Amino acid sequence: MELLCLEMDTVIRAHPDPNILHDDRVLQSLLTIEERFIPQFSYFKCVQKDIQPYMRRMVATWMLEVCEEQKCEEEVFPLAMNYLDRYLSVVPTKKCHLQLLGAVCMFLASKLKETRPLTAEKLCIYSDNSIRLQELLEWELVVLGKLKWNLAAVTPNDFIEHIVRKLPLVWGLGGG
């Protein structure tokens, strides 16, 4: 007897709700809510003394590579970066803690957006074990506290379908 596996790698998603996409109040609401989740000033000038923009870029590249390799949902990386920026805008952070902060932000974002979130153990491995499991779990609570548990941030991905719908697209072009 042969067993067949019908599991698929593709994620089946619900179709976009036309009632939401055609209602301009939804876009206005997203714009209003977004303001609550954007750092209001350049934290490199005011808050961060040890961290430079190039260091943020390096940790962001690492975070993106982890998300891509783990095939995270497309919302995980921008949400994790939102958490990272919001944290850095209020808490002076040592550069030796930046990768730990990035791992915690991915951990939180994947918990919110994934059906199977990244594990703490896996994130420690991706840091070449420079992050200890206990440290990651402790920092998770610290980051949650500093973000005031406001994790459902609006990110650029939330606007894509609304913007595309408003574009004057012309169908049937391309020769033929």
C-alpha positions as CSV (number, residue, x, y, z in Angstrom):
1,M,0.0,0.0,0.0
2,E,1.4,3.4,-1.0
3,L,0.7,6.5,1.0
4,L,0.5,9.8,-0.8
5,C,1.3,13.1,1.0
6,L,-1.0,15.9,0.0
7,E,0.7,18.6,2.0
8,M,1.7,21.7,0.0
9,D,4.3,24.3,0.5
10,T,2.1,27.1,-0.8
11,V,-0.1,28.9,1.8
12,I,-3.7,29.1,0.9
13,R,-5.0,32.5,1.6
14,A,-8.4,34.1,1.7
15,H,-9.3,36.4,-1.3
16,P,-9.1,40.1,-0.7
17,D,-12.4,41.5,0.6
18,P,-13.7,44.0,-2.0
19,N,-15.7,45.8,0.7
20,I,-12.5,46.6,2.6
21,L,-10.5,47.5,-0.5
22,H,-13.1,49.8,-2.0
23,D,-13.8,51.7,1.2
24,D,-11.5,54.7,1.5
25,R,-12.2,54.8,5.3
26,V,-10.0,51.7,5.7
27,L,-7.0,53.5,4.0
28,Q,-7.6,56.6,6.1
29,S,-7.7,54.5,9.2
30,L,-4.5,52.7,8.3
31,L,-2.8,56.1,7.8
32,T,-4.0,57.3,11.2
33,I,-3.0,54.2,13.0
34,E,0.4,54.1,11.3
35,E,1.4,57.4,12.9
36,R,1.3,55.6,16.3
37,F,3.9,53.1,15.2
38,I,6.5,55.3,13.6
39,P,9.5,56.6,15.6
40,Q,9.0,60.4,15.6
41,F,12.7,61.4,15.4
42,S,16.1,60.2,14.2
43,Y,17.1,58.0,17.1
44,F,20.7,57.9,16.0
45,K,21.0,61.6,16.8
46,C,19.1,61.7,20.1
47,V,19.0,58.3,21.7
48,Q,21.6,56.0,20.4
49,K,25.2,56.8,21.2
50,D,26.8,53.3,20.6
51,I,24.8,52.3,17.5
52,Q,25.4,53.7,14.0
53,P,23.2,53.5,10.9
54,Y,25.5,51.0,9.2
55,M,25.1,48.7,12.2
56,R,21.3,48.8,11.8
57,R,21.8,48.0,8.1
58,M,23.9,45.0,9.0
59,V,21.4,43.6,11.5
60,A,18.6,44.3,9.1
61,T,20.4,42.3,6.3
62,W,20.9,39.4,8.8
63,M,17.3,39.5,9.8
64,L,16.1,39.5,6.2
65,E,18.4,36.6,5.4
66,V,17.0,34.6,8.3
67,C,13.4,35.4,7.3
68,E,14.1,34.4,3.7
69,E,15.9,31.2,4.6
70,Q,13.1,30.2,7.0
71,K,10.4,31.2,4.4
72,C,8.7,33.5,6.9
73,E,5.5,35.2,5.9
74,E,6.2,38.4,4.0
75,E,4.8,40.5,6.9
76,V,7.4,39.2,9.4
77,F,10.5,41.1,8.3
78,P,8.8,44.6,8.0
79,L,7.1,44.1,11.3
80,A,10.3,43.0,13.0
81,M,12.0,46.1,11.7
82,N,9.2,48.2,13.0
83,Y,9.8,46.7,16.5
84,L,13.5,47.2,16.2
85,D,13.2,50.9,15.2
86,R,10.6,51.6,17.9
87,Y,12.7,50.0,20.6
88,L,15.9,51.9,19.4
89,S,14.0,55.2,19.4
90,V,13.3,54.9,23.2
91,V,16.1,52.8,24.7
92,P,19.8,53.5,24.4
93,T,21.3,50.1,23.4
94,K,24.8,48.8,23.3
95,K,26.0,47.6,19.9
96,C,26.8,44.2,21.5
97,H,23.1,43.7,22.0
98,L,21.9,44.7,18.5
99,Q,21.8,41.2,17.1
100,L,20.0,40.0,20.2
101,L,17.4,42.8,19.8
102,G,17.0,41.8,16.1
103,A,16.5,38.2,17.0
104,V,13.9,39.1,19.6
105,C,12.1,41.4,17.1
106,M,11.9,38.5,14.6
107,F,10.8,36.1,17.3
108,L,7.9,38.5,18.3
109,A,6.9,39.3,14.7
110,S,6.8,35.6,13.7
111,K,4.7,34.8,16.7
112,L,2.2,37.4,15.5
113,K,2.2,36.6,11.8
114,E,3.2,32.9,11.4
115,T,1.2,29.8,12.0
116,R,4.5,28.1,12.9
117,P,6.6,30.8,14.4
118,L,10.4,30.8,14.5
119,T,11.7,29.1,17.6
120,A,14.0,30.7,20.1
121,E,16.4,27.8,19.6
122,K,16.6,28.3,15.9
123,L,17.2,32.0,16.3
124,C,20.1,31.3,18.7
125,I,21.6,29.0,16.0
126,Y,21.3,31.7,13.4
127,S,23.3,33.9,15.6
128,D,26.1,31.3,15.6
129,N,25.2,30.7,19.2
130,S,26.3,34.2,20.3
131,I,22.8,34.6,21.8
132,R,21.8,32.3,24.7
133,L,18.3,31.0,24.8
134,Q,17.6,32.4,28.3
135,E,18.9,35.8,27.2
136,L,16.5,35.8,24.2
137,L,13.5,34.9,26.4
138,E,14.4,37.6,29.0
139,W,14.8,40.3,26.3
140,E,11.5,39.3,24.8
141,L,9.8,40.6,27.9
142,V,11.9,43.7,28.0
143,V,11.1,44.5,24.4
144,L,7.4,43.8,24.9
145,G,7.4,46.2,27.9
146,K,9.2,49.0,26.0
147,L,6.8,48.6,23.0
148,K,3.9,48.7,25.6
149,W,2.7,45.4,24.2
150,N,1.6,47.2,21.0
151,L,2.6,44.7,18.4
152,A,-0.1,45.0,15.8
153,A,1.7,47.8,14.0
154,V,0.8,49.0,10.5
155,T,3.6,48.3,8.0
156,P,4.1,49.2,4.3
157,N,2.7,45.8,3.4
158,D,-0.7,46.8,4.8
159,F,-1.0,49.6,2.1
160,I,0.0,47.6,-1.0
161,E,-3.5,46.3,-2.1
162,H,-5.1,49.7,-1.3
163,I,-2.5,51.6,-3.4
164,V,-2.5,49.1,-6.3
165,R,-6.3,49.4,-6.5
166,K,-6.0,53.1,-6.9
167,L,-3.5,52.9,-9.8
168,P,-4.8,53.7,-13.2
169,L,-4.0,50.3,-14.8
170,V,-4.5,49.7,-18.5
171,W,-5.2,46.1,-19.4
172,G,-4.5,44.5,-22.7
173,L,-1.2,46.3,-23.4
174,G,2.0,44.5,-24.3
175,G,1.5,43.8,-28.0
176,G,-0.1,40.8,-29.4
